[in-house]
Amino acid sequence: MNQERIQPTSLRDKVITAQEAAQFFKNGMTVGSSGFTRAGDSKAVLKALAARKHTDELKITLITGASLGHDVDGQLAENNILAKRMPFQTDSILRKYINSGEVLFIDQHLGETAELINNKHLPEIDIAVIEVAMIKADGSVIPTTSIGNSATFIEKAKAIILEINLSIPTSIEGIHDVFYPGEYPNRKIIPITQANTIIGQNSIPLDISKVIGIVFTNIADSPATIAEPDQKTIAIASYLLDFLRDEIKAGRLTNSLLPLQAGIGKVANAIFEGFVDSEFHDLTMYSEVLQDSTFDLIDAGKLTFASASSITVSSACYEKIFMNFDKYKDKILLRPQNISNAAEVIRRLGIIAINTAIECDIYGNVNSTHVYGTKMMNGIGGSGDFARNAYLCIFVTQAASKGNNISHIVPMVSHVDHTEHDVDIIVTDYGLADLRGLAPRERAIKIINNCSHPDYRPLLLDYYQRACQEGGHTPHLLNEALEWQARLIETGSMKVDEFALV
């Protein structure tokens, strides 16, 4: 036993195996687990639960921070352990079970899950499974590479299982900032005024009487998949960086911009890589996830501080961080996701939010979750938390894909996650549409002319012009509005064999 990792002597007899821990779970339980975008997640207990041999029905509701790593979600789904899952996932196997209706999925704004638990709008947490680096002498715990909803799970759960991950050095202590806003009607102000403002404590308070088991692991987080920037993502990044330069020329921003937020993926990485050799400097980040590009910007001397809820990086970057932890420790901070995604803070700091769309329509509505309007992809994540409250709300997508058979600019989105009222900027590899101060009819022309793929531009203009003849503040032809998606399902392409202007 590693006594440094379990400092309270009264907890040292709680050490058990993952298989023993799996026996605590009963049918119908609601389980809260640490983990935010593959970081700081349960690596032993939930896997043991998925593999547990049981003769009676065993189905749970599983709530996390965001997605889990090491194929855990898929294993739980395949072994019929999941009745309901929330608030986010990225597992291809679980996705199939969700879209078949075998697992119920609640797609939530990530900043709201803890609030719903605190307000008793969700069932009580029966067991919380939390990865930590150590248990301090005062009984509090040091999280690992994410906080997510761990602080809320620990506070509200009836029972707690801790996974102590020996692969995470105890020197990680000091990068977490745990703050509880309190409950209604006496909630406290969240007093973050800059990305680097520390408002809480570096460990999560724990009632040690609730600990029913401690499991040791020595497993690194699942690595992020980093795709190299391609021609499309480089073009999107170029349009966006030029836009920011124009904002500086207009006197609305400086070369340090305002705190940045970006969703995960190759577009975000391409954008941030574009900052490395640019004139921008003294940048800050107030986001959800610290990615490889975050640490590249720190290495380049461009990024002075980054606040988020998790560290989700490639294997090479993971090794670089923990081999040189002192270099990064005073430049990063991890917070609970109801703080990292708090509307109050996002609005106060003036966040520049950059997120990815599956499709955008000609009026600026965005679908970021559903393929064909019905098939769940991953979930809304925190994009809505930021989109609704950002200083600048930017959505990026390629203009067309799959051999240009799919246009990502369509007459009407097949599912709405972000309405035209929240979206300021749309960027594709063909251009950028600045929608600020534009009425719907002005937005349509700007999006079609600036962002759509040339193969689809005449079709979109024709649709819009004929819709205008029918009238309306936001002109649509309802019998045709979703025809593009229907044609894609039927023929595998949004294109038409022949096109003639009506």
C-alpha positions in Angstrom: 0.0 0.0 0.0 1.2 3.5 -0.8 0.7 5.4 2.5 1.5 8.7 0.8 -1.5 8.3 -1.4 -3.8 7.4 1.5 -2.9 9.7 4.3 -5.9 9.1 6.6 -5.0 5.9 8.5 -8.7 5.1 9.0 -9.1 4.6 5.2 -6.3 2.2 4.6 -8.4 -0.9 5.3 -10.8 0.2 2.5 -8.4 -1.0 -0.2 -10.2 -3.6 -2.4 -10.0 -4.9 -5.9 -11.9 -3.5 -8.8 -13.9 -6.8 -9.0 -14.8 -6.4 -5.3 -15.9 -2.8 -5.9 -18.1 -3.9 -8.8 -20.2 -6.0 -6.4 -21.6 -2.8 -4.7 -23.7 -1.8 -7.7 -27.3 -2.8 -7.8 -30.1 -2.7 -10.4 -31.7 0.7 -10.8 -28.8 2.7 -9.2 -27.7 6.1 -10.4 -23.9 6.3 -10.6 -21.7 9.3 -10.9 -18.3 8.9 -12.4 -15.3 11.2 -12.8 -14.1 11.7 -16.4 -14.2 14.6 -18.8 -13.3 13.9 -22.4 -11.3 10.8 -21.7 -9.4 12.5 -18.9 -9.5 11.6 -15.2 -12.1 8.8 -15.7 -12.6 5.5 -14.0 -10.2 3.0 -15.5 -10.9 -0.1 -13.3 -14.2 -0.1 -11.4 -16.5 0.6 -14.4 -14.6 -1.9 -16.5 -15.0 -4.5 -13.8 -18.7 -3.6 -13.6 -19.1 -4.2 -17.3 -17.4 -7.6 -17.0 -19.3 -8.5 -13.8 -21.1 -11.9 -14.0 -24.7 -11.4 -12.9 -27.7 -13.6 -13.0 -30.3 -10.9 -12.2 -31.0 -7.7 -14.1 -28.4 -5.0 -13.6 -29.0 -1.7 -15.2 -27.8 1.7 -14.0 -28.1 5.4 -15.0 -24.5 6.7 -15.5 -23.7 10.4 -15.2 -20.2 11.7 -15.9 -18.5 14.9 -16.7 -18.3 14.2 -20.4 -16.9 11.2 -22.4 -15.0 8.3 -20.9 -11.9 6.6 -22.3 -10.6 3.0 -22.7 -13.8 1.9 -24.4 -15.7 1.8 -21.1 -18.9 3.2 -22.5 -19.0 0.7 -25.2 -18.3 -2.2 -22.9 -21.1 -1.1 -20.5 -23.5 -0.8 -23.4 -22.6 -4.2 -24.9 -23.0 -5.9 -21.6 -26.5 -4.3 -21.1 -25.4 -2.4 -18.0 -26.6 1.0 -19.1 -30.3 2.0 -18.9 -29.6 5.7 -19.2 -26.5 7.8 -20.0 -25.8 11.5 -19.6 -24.6 14.2 -20.4 -22.1 13.4 -23.3 -20.4 10.5 -25.0 -18.1 9.8 -28.0 -18.1 6.0 -28.1 -19.1 4.4 -31.4 -20.6 1.3 -29.8 -22.6 3.2 -27.2 -23.8 5.5 -30.1 -25.3 2.5 -31.8 -27.2 1.5 -28.7 -28.4 5.1 -28.2 -29.7 5.4 -31.8 -31.4 2.1 -31.6 -33.2 3.2 -28.4 -31.7 0.4 -26.3 -29.8 3.0 -24.1 -31.7 6.2 -23.3 -29.4 9.3 -23.6 -29.9 12.7 -22.1 -27.9 15.3 -24.1 -27.2 18.2 -21.7 -25.3 21.4 -21.6 -22.3 20.3 -19.7 -22.4 23.4 -17.4 -25.9 22.4 -16.2 -25.5 18.7 -15.0 -24.1 19.7 -11.6 -26.8 22.3 -11.2 -29.6 19.8 -11.9 -28.1 17.4 -9.3 -27.8 20.1 -6.8 -31.4 21.3 -7.4 -32.6 17.7 -7.0 -34.0 17.7 -10.6 -32.1 14.4 -11.2 -32.1 11.2 -9.0 -29.8 11.0 -6.1 -26.3 9.6 -6.8 -26.2 6.2 -5.2 -22.5 5.6 -5.8 -19.8 7.9 -7.1 -16.6 6.5 -8.7 -13.9 9.1 -8.7 -10.3 8.9 -9.9 -7.8 10.8 -7.6 -4.1 11.2 -7.2 -4.2 11.0 -3.4 -6.3 11.4 -0.3 -4.9 14.1 2.0 -4.6 13.9 5.7 -7.7 16.2 6.1 -9.7 13.7 4.1 -9.9 15.8 0.9 -8.9 14.4 -2.4 -6.6 15.6 -5.2 -8.2 15.0 -8.6 -6.1 13.9 -11.6 -6.4 15.3 -15.1 -10.0 16.5 -14.9 -12.5 17.7 -12.4 -15.7 17.6 -14.4 -18.6 16.9 -12.1 -16.4 15.1 -9.5 -16.9 17.8 -6.7 -20.7 17.5 -7.0 -20.7 13.7 -7.1 -18.5 13.6 -4.0 -20.7 16.1 -2.2 -24.0 14.5 -3.1 -23.3 10.7 -3.4 -24.6 8.3 -0.8 -21.4 6.2 -1.2 -18.0 6.7 -2.8 -15.4 4.5 -4.4 -12.1 6.1 -5.0 -9.6 5.0 -7.7 -6.1 6.1 -6.8 -4.1 6.4 -10.1 -0.4 5.8 -9.4 0.5 6.9 -13.0 -0.3 10.5 -12.0 2.4 12.2 -9.8 1.3 13.7 -6.5 3.0 16.9 -7.8 -0.3 17.5 -9.7 -1.6 19.0 -6.5 -2.0 22.7 -7.0 -3.5 22.9 -10.5 -7.1 22.5 -9.3 -9.5 25.2 -8.2 -12.6 23.8 -6.5 -15.4 26.2 -5.7 -19.0 25.6 -4.6 -21.5 28.4 -5.6 -24.0 27.1 -3.0 -27.7 26.5 -3.4 -30.7 28.7 -4.2 -31.8 31.2 -3.0 -28.4 32.0 -1.5 -26.0 31.2 -4.3 -22.6 33.1 -4.2 -21.1 35.1 -7.0 -18.5 33.2 -8.9 -15.7 35.9 -8.5 -13.6 35.0 -11.6 -12.4 38.2 -13.3 -9.5 36.8 -15.3 -8.7 33.3 -16.6 -6.1 32.9 -13.9 -8.2 33.9 -11.0 -8.1 31.3 -8.2 -11.3 31.3 -6.1 -11.4 28.0 -4.3 -9.2 25.3 -2.9 -6.9 22.8 -4.6 -8.6 19.7 -3.3 -12.2 18.3 -3.1 -13.6 18.0 0.5 -14.7 14.5 1.3 -16.8 12.9 4.0 -14.6 9.8 4.6 -17.5 7.9 6.2 -19.0 7.6 2.7 -16.0 5.8 1.3 -16.8 2.1 0.7 -13.8 1.2 -1.3 -10.4 2.3 -2.6 -9.0 0.8 -5.7 -5.4 1.3 -7.0 -4.7 1.7 -10.7 -1.6 2.6 -12.7 -3.2 3.4 -16.1 -2.7 6.6 -18.2 -5.7 8.4 -19.7 -6.8 7.3 -23.2 -4.8 9.5 -25.6 -6.6 12.1 -27.7 -6.6 11.4 -31.4 -4.8 14.3 -33.1 -5.4 14.7 -36.8 -3.0 16.8 -38.8 -4.4 20.0 -40.2 -5.6 19.5 -43.8 -6.3 21.9 -46.6 -9.8 22.6 -45.3 -8.9 23.2 -41.7 -6.0 25.4 -42.7 -8.3 27.5 -44.8 -10.9 27.8 -42.0 -8.1 28.9 -39.6 -6.8 31.4 -42.1 -10.2 33.0 -42.6 -10.7 33.2 -38.8 -7.3 34.7 -38.1 -7.9 37.3 -40.7 -11.2 38.1 -39.2 -9.6 38.6 -35.8 -7.0 40.9 -37.4 -9.8 43.0 -38.8 -11.4 43.2 -35.4 -8.1 44.6 -34.1 -8.0 47.1 -36.9 -11.6 48.2 -36.0 -10.5 48.8 -32.4 -12.7 46.0 -31.0 -9.9 43.8 -29.9 -6.1 44.0 -29.2 -3.4 41.6 -30.2 -4.0 39.7 -27.0 -7.7 39.2 -28.0 -10.0 38.1 -25.2 -9.9 34.6 -23.5 -10.4 31.8 -26.0 -12.5 28.7 -25.9 -12.5 26.0 -28.5 -14.1 22.6 -28.9 -11.9 19.6 -29.4 -10.7 18.4 -32.8 -8.5 19.2 -35.7 -10.1 22.6 -36.6 -9.4 23.9 -33.1 -5.8 22.6 -33.3 -5.4 24.2 -36.8 -6.6 27.5 -35.5 -4.4 27.5 -32.4 -1.4 26.3 -34.5 -2.0 29.4 -36.6 -1.4 31.6 -33.6 2.1 30.2 -33.1 3.8 32.2 -35.9 1.4 35.1 -35.7 1.6 38.6 -34.3 -0.9 37.7 -31.5 0.6 37.5 -28.0 -0.2 37.2 -24.3 -3.2 35.1 -25.2 -5.3 33.4 -22.5 -7.8 30.6 -22.5 -11.0 30.0 -20.6 -12.3 26.7 -22.0 -13.3 23.2 -21.2 -10.4 21.1 -22.5 -6.7 21.7 -22.7 -5.4 20.1 -25.9 -2.0 19.6 -27.5 -2.3 23.0 -29.2 -2.7 24.6 -25.8 0.7 23.4 -24.7 2.3 24.2 -28.1 1.1 27.8 -27.6 2.6 27.8 -24.1 5.9 26.5 -25.4 5.9 29.2 -28.1 5.4 31.9 -25.5 2.1 32.9 -27.0 -0.3 31.7 -24.3 0.2 33.0 -20.8 -2.5 31.0 -19.0 -5.2 28.4 -19.7 -8.2 27.5 -17.5 -10.4 24.5 -18.3 -11.9 21.3 -16.7 -9.6 18.7 -18.2 -6.3 17.9 -19.9 -7.0 15.8 -23.0 -3.9 15.3 -25.1 -2.0 12.8 -27.3 0.4 10.3 -25.7 3.4 12.4 -26.7 2.0 15.6 -25.2 0.9 13.7 -22.1 4.5 12.5 -21.6 5.9 16.0 -22.3 3.6 17.6 -19.7 4.4 15.2 -16.9 8.1 15.1 -17.7 8.3 18.9 -17.5 5.4 19.6 -15.1 7.0 22.5 -13.4 7.1 24.3 -16.7 3.4 24.2 -17.0 2.1 24.0 -13.5 1.7 27.8 -12.9 0.2 28.3 -16.3 -2.8 26.0 -16.1 -5.8 25.5 -13.9 -8.6 22.9 -13.8 -12.1 23.8 -12.5 -15.4 22.0 -11.9 -17.3 22.1 -15.2 -20.2 24.1 -13.7 -17.5 26.8 -13.1 -15.5 26.4 -16.4 -18.9 26.6 -18.2 -20.7 29.1 -16.0 -22.7 31.6 -18.0 -21.8 34.3 -15.4 -18.1 33.9 -16.0 -18.3 33.4 -19.8 -20.2 36.7 -20.1 -18.0 38.6 -17.7 -14.7 37.6 -19.3 -15.9 38.2 -22.9 -15.0 34.7 -24.2 -14.3 34.2 -27.9 -16.0 30.8 -28.4 -15.1 28.6 -31.4 -17.1 25.4 -31.9 -17.8 22.9 -34.6 -21.1 22.5 -36.5 -22.5 19.4 -38.3 -24.6 21.7 -40.5 -25.6 25.4 -40.6 -28.6 26.8 -42.4 -28.9 29.9 -44.5 -30.2 31.9 -41.5 -27.5 30.9 -39.0 -29.1 28.1 -37.1 -26.6 25.4 -36.2 -27.0 21.6 -35.7 -24.0 20.3 -33.7 -25.4 16.9 -32.5 -27.6 15.0 -34.9 -26.8 13.4 -38.3 -29.9 13.5 -40.6 -31.7 15.2 -37.7 -32.3 12.0 -35.8 -29.0 10.1 -35.3 -27.1 11.3 -32.2 -23.4 11.8 -32.9 -21.7 12.8 -29.6 -23.8 15.5 -27.9 -24.0 19.3 -27.4 -21.2 19.3 -24.9 -20.3 22.7 -23.7 -20.8 24.5 -27.0 -24.2 25.8 -25.9 -22.9 27.1 -22.6 -20.4 29.2 -24.5 -22.4 30.1 -27.6 -25.2 31.6 -25.6 -22.9 33.8 -23.5 -19.8 34.5 -25.5 -18.5 37.9 -26.6 -18.1 36.3 -30.0 -19.9 33.0 -30.9 -18.1 31.4 -33.8 -19.1 28.1 -35.5 -16.8 26.3 -38.0 -17.5 23.6 -40.5 -16.3 22.4 -43.9 -18.5 23.7 -46.7 -19.0 20.2 -48.2 -17.7 16.6 -47.5 -17.8 13.0 -48.7 -16.8 13.9 -52.3 -18.9 17.0 -52.0 -22.0 14.9 -51.8 -22.9 16.5 -48.5 -23.3 20.3 -48.2 -22.9 21.6 -44.6 -24.7 24.7 -45.5 -28.4 23.8 -46.0 -31.7 25.6 -46.4 -32.9 24.4 -42.9 -30.9 22.4 -40.3 -32.5 19.1 -39.5 -32.0 19.6 -35.8 -31.4 22.9 -33.9 -28.9 23.1 -31.1 -27.9 26.8 -31.5 -30.4 29.3 -32.8 -29.6 32.2 -35.1 -30.0 34.5 -32.1 -26.7 33.1 -30.6 -24.5 32.7 -33.7 -22.3 35.6 -34.6 -19.8 34.1 -37.1 -19.9 31.1 -39.4 -16.6 30.0 -41.1 -16.1 27.3 -43.7 -13.1 26.5 -46.0 -14.7 28.9 -48.6 -15.1 32.0 -46.4 -16.5 33.7 -43.4 -19.9 35.2 -42.7 -20.1 37.9 -40.1 -23.8 37.9 -39.0 -23.7 40.6 -36.4 -26.4 43.3 -37.0 -27.9 41.5 -39.9 -31.6 40.7 -40.4 -32.5 37.1 -41.6 -32.7 38.0 -45.3 -29.2 39.7 -45.0 -27.8 36.7 -43.2 -29.0 34.3 -45.9 -27.2 36.2 -48.7 -24.0 36.5 -46.6 -23.9 32.8 -45.6 -24.7 31.5 -49.1 -22.2 33.8 -50.9 -19.4 33.5 -48.4 -19.7 30.0 -46.9 -21.4 27.6 -49.2 -19.6 25.2 -51.6 -19.8 26.4 -55.2 -21.5 23.2 -56.3 -24.4 24.1 -54.0 -24.5 27.9 -54.2 -26.9 28.2 -57.1 -29.2 25.7 -55.4 -29.2 27.7 -52.2 -29.7 31.0 -54.0 -32.6 29.6 -56.0 -34.2 28.2 -52.8 -33.8 31.5 -51.0 -35.2 33.6 -53.9 -38.3 31.4 -54.3 -38.8 31.4 -50.6 -38.7 35.2 -50.6 -41.5 35.2 -53.2 -43.7 33.4 -50.7 -42.8 36.2 -48.1 -42.1 36.1 -44.4 -39.6 37.5 -42.0 -37.5 34.3 -42.3 -38.5 33.0 -45.8 -38.8 29.2 -46.2 -40.5 26.7 -48.4 -41.6 24.2 -45.8 -42.4 21.5 -48.4 -38.7 21.7 -49.5 -36.8 22.9 -46.5 -35.5 19.5 -45.5 -35.5 18.0 -49.0 -31.7 18.1 -49.1 -31.3 15.8 -46.1 -34.0 13.5 -47.4 -32.3 13.4 -50.8 -29.0 12.5 -49.0 -30.7 9.6 -47.2 -32.3 8.3 -50.4 -29.5 8.7 -52.9 -26.3 9.2 -50.8 -25.9 12.8 -52.1 -27.5 16.2 -51.7 -26.8 16.9 -55.4 -29.4 16.8 -58.1 -28.9 15.4 -61.5 -30.1 18.5 -63.3 -30.8 21.9 -62.0 -32.8 24.7 -63.6 -33.6 28.0 -62.0 -37.4 28.3 -61.5 
